[in-house]
Amino acid sequence: MEQQMEETPSTEEEAVHEEAVAGAEQEDAPADQPEEGQGDAHAAEIAKLQAEVAEHQQRALRAQADFDNFRRRTQKEKEELAKYASSKLIVELLPVIDNFERAFQAAEDSPEFESFSKGISMIFRQLESVLENEGLKAMNSVGEPFNPEFHQAIMQVESDEHEEGIVVEEVQKGYMLKDKVLRPAMVKVSM
């Protein structure tokens, strides 16, 4: 029996042991929980980190928006380039068109070259057709108000027929490629 008593602690001993364990747990608990001074430091650190996270999120959003704008801008530039890719060639062909027109005027004065004139006329119409398919259009300037975006004034003349600032004569045709001025018309303007 004595052995049994030694093996099983008494209820009094159990109570003392439980109190000791509970006391030790209470002493450990404050060490795990931050003190008031430490709590403020942790809260400040958390607030600082949250601010950094928000700043990085804003930077990421701005970078994404910048990239989207860049992508749209380069796409628009590509489309613009494709739209006006033939402009250099057409600019170089404009003097050829001018010379064709001069040849027609000279041929009208001399009836001997009638068949030659018809052949050149057919070639010229074919060239005009190709260029029109690319978007080239001649401007009609005579009788229109002078517009520096479309006209290049080379002279002012007195005119009884037109009021001031009206294109009276076209010295050299102007051309548009789609919606862009390729070459302004050289004109005489009334004063």
C-alpha positions as CSV (number, residue, x, y, z in Angstrom):
1,M,0.0,0.0,0.0
2,E,2.8,2.3,0.8
3,Q,4.0,1.7,-2.7
4,Q,0.7,2.7,-4.1
5,M,0.8,5.9,-2.0
6,E,4.2,6.7,-3.2
7,E,3.2,6.2,-6.9
8,T,0.0,8.2,-6.7
9,P,0.5,11.7,-5.5
10,S,-1.9,13.1,-3.1
11,T,-4.5,15.5,-4.1
12,E,-2.7,18.2,-2.1
13,E,0.4,17.6,-4.1
14,E,-1.5,17.7,-7.3
15,A,-3.0,21.0,-6.5
16,V,0.4,22.5,-5.6
17,H,1.8,21.1,-8.8
18,E,-1.0,22.5,-10.9
19,E,-0.6,25.9,-9.3
20,A,3.1,25.9,-10.1
21,V,2.4,25.0,-13.7
22,A,-0.2,27.7,-14.0
23,G,2.1,30.3,-12.4
24,A,4.9,29.4,-14.8
25,E,2.5,29.7,-17.8
26,Q,1.4,33.2,-16.5
27,E,5.1,34.2,-16.3
28,D,5.7,33.0,-19.8
29,A,2.6,34.7,-21.3
30,P,3.8,38.3,-20.8
31,A,7.1,37.5,-22.6
32,D,5.1,36.3,-25.7
33,Q,2.9,39.4,-25.7
34,P,4.5,42.7,-26.5
35,E,4.7,45.3,-23.9
36,E,3.0,48.6,-24.6
37,G,6.2,50.3,-26.0
38,Q,6.9,47.3,-28.2
39,G,3.3,47.3,-29.5
40,D,3.7,50.9,-30.7
41,A,6.9,50.0,-32.4
42,H,5.3,47.0,-34.1
43,A,2.3,49.1,-35.2
44,A,4.6,51.7,-36.6
45,E,6.6,49.1,-38.5
46,I,3.4,47.6,-39.9
47,A,2.1,51.0,-41.0
48,K,5.5,51.7,-42.7
49,L,5.4,48.4,-44.5
50,Q,1.8,49.0,-45.6
51,A,2.8,52.4,-46.9
52,E,5.7,50.8,-48.9
53,V,3.3,48.1,-50.3
54,A,0.9,50.8,-51.4
55,E,3.7,52.8,-53.0
56,H,4.9,49.8,-54.9
57,Q,1.4,49.0,-56.0
58,Q,1.0,52.6,-57.4
59,R,4.4,52.3,-59.1
60,A,3.3,49.0,-60.7
61,L,0.1,50.5,-61.9
62,R,1.9,53.5,-63.4
63,A,4.4,51.3,-65.1
64,Q,1.5,49.2,-66.5
65,A,-0.3,52.4,-67.7
66,D,3.0,53.7,-69.3
67,F,3.5,50.4,-71.1
68,D,-0.1,50.4,-72.4
69,N,0.3,54.0,-73.6
70,F,3.6,53.1,-75.3
71,R,2.0,50.0,-77.0
72,R,-0.9,52.1,-78.3
73,R,1.4,54.9,-79.5
74,T,3.7,52.4,-81.4
75,Q,0.7,50.7,-82.9
76,K,-0.7,54.1,-84.1
77,E,2.8,55.0,-85.5
78,K,2.9,51.6,-87.3
79,E,-0.5,52.2,-88.8
80,E,0.5,55.8,-89.8
81,L,3.7,54.5,-91.4
82,A,1.8,51.8,-93.3
83,K,-0.8,54.4,-94.4
84,Y,1.7,56.8,-95.8
85,A,4.5,54.4,-96.8
86,S,4.1,55.2,-100.5
87,S,4.4,59.0,-99.9
88,K,8.1,59.2,-100.8
89,L,7.6,57.5,-104.1
90,I,4.6,59.6,-104.9
91,V,6.4,62.8,-104.1
92,E,9.1,61.8,-106.6
93,L,6.5,61.0,-109.2
94,L,4.7,64.4,-108.9
95,P,7.2,66.2,-111.3
96,V,6.6,63.4,-113.8
97,I,2.9,64.2,-113.7
98,D,3.6,67.9,-114.1
99,N,5.7,67.2,-117.2
100,F,2.9,65.0,-118.6
101,E,0.5,67.9,-118.2
102,R,2.9,70.3,-119.9
103,A,3.4,67.9,-122.8
104,F,-0.4,67.8,-123.3
105,Q,-0.6,71.6,-123.4
106,A,2.2,71.7,-126.0
107,A,0.5,68.9,-128.0
108,E,-2.8,70.9,-128.1
109,D,-1.0,73.7,-129.9
110,S,0.4,71.3,-132.6
111,P,-2.2,69.0,-134.4
112,E,0.7,67.1,-136.1
113,F,1.3,65.1,-132.9
114,E,-2.3,64.0,-132.4
115,S,-1.7,60.2,-132.3
116,F,1.4,60.7,-130.2
117,S,-0.7,62.8,-127.8
118,K,-3.4,60.1,-127.5
119,G,-0.7,57.6,-126.6
120,I,0.8,59.8,-123.9
121,S,-2.7,60.6,-122.7
122,M,-3.5,56.9,-122.2
123,I,-0.2,56.4,-120.3
124,F,-0.9,59.4,-118.1
125,R,-4.5,58.2,-117.3
126,Q,-3.0,54.8,-116.3
127,L,-0.4,56.5,-114.0
128,E,-3.2,58.7,-112.5
129,S,-5.3,55.7,-111.9
130,V,-2.5,53.9,-110.0
131,L,-1.8,56.9,-107.9
132,E,-5.5,57.5,-107.1
133,N,-5.7,53.9,-105.9
134,E,-2.9,54.7,-103.5
135,G,-4.9,57.7,-102.2
136,L,-3.5,60.6,-104.2
137,K,-5.9,63.4,-105.0
138,A,-5.3,66.7,-106.8
139,M,-6.5,69.8,-105.0
140,N,-8.9,72.2,-106.6
141,S,-7.6,75.6,-105.5
142,V,-9.0,78.2,-108.0
143,G,-11.8,80.2,-106.5
144,E,-11.2,78.9,-103.0
145,P,-10.2,81.1,-100.1
146,F,-6.4,81.1,-99.5
147,N,-5.5,78.5,-96.8
148,P,-1.8,78.3,-95.8
149,E,-2.2,74.6,-94.9
150,F,-3.1,73.8,-98.5
151,H,-1.7,76.7,-100.6
152,Q,1.7,78.3,-101.1
153,A,1.2,81.9,-102.3
154,I,3.8,83.0,-104.7
155,M,2.2,86.2,-105.8
156,Q,-0.6,88.6,-105.1
157,V,-2.6,90.0,-108.0
158,E,-5.3,92.6,-108.3
159,S,-8.6,91.1,-109.3
160,D,-12.0,92.7,-110.1
161,E,-13.7,89.3,-110.3
162,H,-12.6,88.0,-106.8
163,E,-12.6,89.5,-103.4
164,E,-9.4,89.7,-101.3
165,G,-7.8,86.4,-100.2
166,I,-9.2,84.2,-103.0
167,V,-7.0,81.9,-105.1
168,V,-7.1,83.4,-108.7
169,E,-4.7,81.1,-110.5
170,E,-2.9,77.8,-109.8
171,V,0.7,77.8,-111.0
172,Q,1.4,74.3,-109.8
173,K,-1.1,71.7,-108.6
174,G,-1.2,70.7,-105.0
175,Y,-1.8,67.1,-103.9
176,M,-3.3,65.3,-100.9
177,L,-2.3,61.7,-100.0
178,K,-5.4,60.3,-98.2
179,D,-6.0,63.1,-95.6
180,K,-2.5,64.6,-95.5
181,V,-1.1,67.4,-97.7
182,L,1.6,65.9,-99.8
183,R,2.5,69.1,-101.7
184,P,0.8,72.5,-101.3
185,A,-0.5,74.2,-104.4
186,M,1.5,77.1,-105.7
187,V,-1.1,79.8,-106.3
188,K,-1.7,83.5,-107.1
189,V,-4.0,85.2,-104.6
190,S,-6.2,88.3,-105.1
191,M,-5.6,91.4,-103.1
